[in-house]
Amino acid sequence: MSRIFSDNESQTLADIIRLRRDVRGNRFNDKPVSDTTIDTLLNAAMLAPSVGYSQPWQFVVIRDSNIKQAVQQTFVTANALGSQQFTGDKRAQYDALKLEGILEAPVNLAVFYQPSETAVLGQTSMPEMGKFSVVCAIQNLWLMARSLNIGVGWVSILDPLKVKQALNAPESAELIGYLCIGYVDEFLAEPELKQKGWQKTKSPAEVIFKDGFN
Ligand SMILES: Cc1cc2nc3c(=O)[nH]c(=O)nc-3n(C[C@H](O)[C@H](O)[C@H](O)COP(=O)(O)O)c2cc1C
């Protein structure tokens, strides 16, 4: 018989989902993250749903500080360009934000999409579905990490080609996510970008519609 979860277990999952946070460099601490723990996170990632069960993900575990530094350099350049897309107070607010933890996190993880060379069931009319499957894997990993009280921060302000170069990635692999992973001193109760007034939380009424967008 399939396993039935208790209300308590269900509540635990709800808590993990609610209390998951994006963790940036100012919150990682020095506690080492073992290879076994990283394997636990990767196993959670590899249990994600994927279109046609294609499992189109590839993971590169990074502990090498030279690689981290090369990636962090691409962040600095990309972040300066990112900042220019905002004006006035918003740019000042942007510039005050810490938006990565590449050097502070003991482990970085680059997550790639490796497209299949043959047709994939379910991906024949919406080609992005392969990449979305990789995002599902990242979310699994993120929640598993939170359950182990490990912080994860997703850094997307990067030059993906430079990251690929730093990792000797094959041309066919597409960078989907670059994650910073480590134990933390604290998890914020709410998204930092909400706390700092960058974005408000959308209400259910703004995003949920019934029987069409009416
Ligand atoms: C696809 C994706 C890319 C993201 N990229 C960045 C990033 O480059 N820098 C950053 O500080 N946070 C990044 N984040 C984290 C979001 O800012 C964060 O998830 C959001 O503010 C909500 O906060 P929470 O994750 O703590 O609930 C990213 C999140 C996602 C899902």
Ligand as a Chemical Component Dictionary entry (heavy atoms), coordinates in Angstrom:
data_LIG
# 
_chem_comp.id                   LIG 
_chem_comp.type                 NON-POLYMER 
_chem_comp.pdbx_formal_charge   0 
_chem_comp.three_letter_code    LIG 
# 
loop_
_chem_comp_atom.comp_id 
_chem_comp_atom.atom_id 
_chem_comp_atom.alt_atom_id 
_chem_comp_atom.type_symbol 
_chem_comp_atom.charge 
_chem_comp_atom.model_Cartn_x 
_chem_comp_atom.model_Cartn_y 
_chem_comp_atom.model_Cartn_z 
_chem_comp_atom.pdbx_ordinal 
LIG C1  C1  C 0 14.847 31.984 -10.931 1  
LIG C2  C2  C 0 15.294 32.768 -9.729  2  
LIG C3  C3  C 0 16.401 33.597 -9.829  3  
LIG C4  C4  C 0 16.831 34.342 -8.729  4  
LIG N1  N1  N 0 17.949 35.133 -8.818  5  
LIG C5  C5  C 0 18.375 35.823 -7.748  6  
LIG C6  C6  C 0 19.557 36.613 -7.800  7  
LIG O1  O1  O 0 20.261 36.699 -8.803  8  
LIG N2  N2  N 0 19.939 37.279 -6.679  9  
LIG C7  C7  C 0 19.199 37.225 -5.539  10 
LIG O2  O2  O 0 19.597 37.859 -4.552  11 
LIG N3  N3  N 0 18.090 36.470 -5.445  12 
LIG C8  C8  C 0 17.674 35.776 -6.524  13 
LIG N4  N4  N 0 16.552 34.980 -6.425  14 
LIG C9  C9  C 0 15.836 34.889 -5.146  15 
LIG C10 C10 C 0 14.587 35.746 -5.118  16 
LIG O3  O3  O 0 14.939 37.090 -4.981  17 
LIG C11 C11 C 0 13.735 35.278 -3.951  18 
LIG O4  O4  O 0 13.327 33.970 -4.193  19 
LIG C12 C12 C 0 12.499 36.149 -3.729  20 
LIG O5  O5  O 0 12.897 37.438 -3.378  21 
LIG C13 C13 C 0 11.600 35.580 -2.636  22 
LIG O6  O6  O 0 12.329 35.395 -1.452  23 
LIG P1  P1  P 0 12.452 33.981 -0.751  24 
LIG O7  O7  O 0 13.047 33.033 -1.767  25 
LIG O8  O8  O 0 13.353 34.190 0.413   26 
LIG O9  O9  O 0 11.062 33.542 -0.377  27 
LIG C14 C14 C 0 16.123 34.239 -7.509  28 
LIG C15 C15 C 0 15.020 33.383 -7.419  29 
LIG C16 C16 C 0 14.612 32.652 -8.505  30 
LIG C17 C17 C 0 13.427 31.729 -8.375  31 
# 
loop_
_chem_comp_bond.comp_id 
_chem_comp_bond.atom_id_1 
_chem_comp_bond.atom_id_2 
_chem_comp_bond.value_order 
_chem_comp_bond.pdbx_ordinal 
LIG C1  C2  SING 1  
LIG C2  C3  SING 2  
LIG C2  C16 DOUB 3  
LIG C3  C4  DOUB 4  
LIG C4  N1  SING 5  
LIG C4  C14 SING 6  
LIG N1  C5  DOUB 7  
LIG C5  C6  SING 8  
LIG C5  C8  SING 9  
LIG C6  O1  DOUB 10 
LIG C6  N2  SING 11 
LIG N2  C7  SING 12 
LIG C7  O2  DOUB 13 
LIG C7  N3  SING 14 
LIG N3  C8  DOUB 15 
LIG C8  N4  SING 16 
LIG N4  C9  SING 17 
LIG N4  C14 SING 18 
LIG C9  C10 SING 19 
LIG C10 O3  SING 20 
LIG C10 C11 SING 21 
LIG C11 O4  SING 22 
LIG C11 C12 SING 23 
LIG C12 O5  SING 24 
LIG C12 C13 SING 25 
LIG C13 O6  SING 26 
LIG O6  P1  SING 27 
LIG P1  O7  DOUB 28 
LIG P1  O8  SING 29 
LIG P1  O9  SING 30 
LIG C14 C15 DOUB 31 
LIG C15 C16 SING 32 
LIG C16 C17 SING 33 
# 
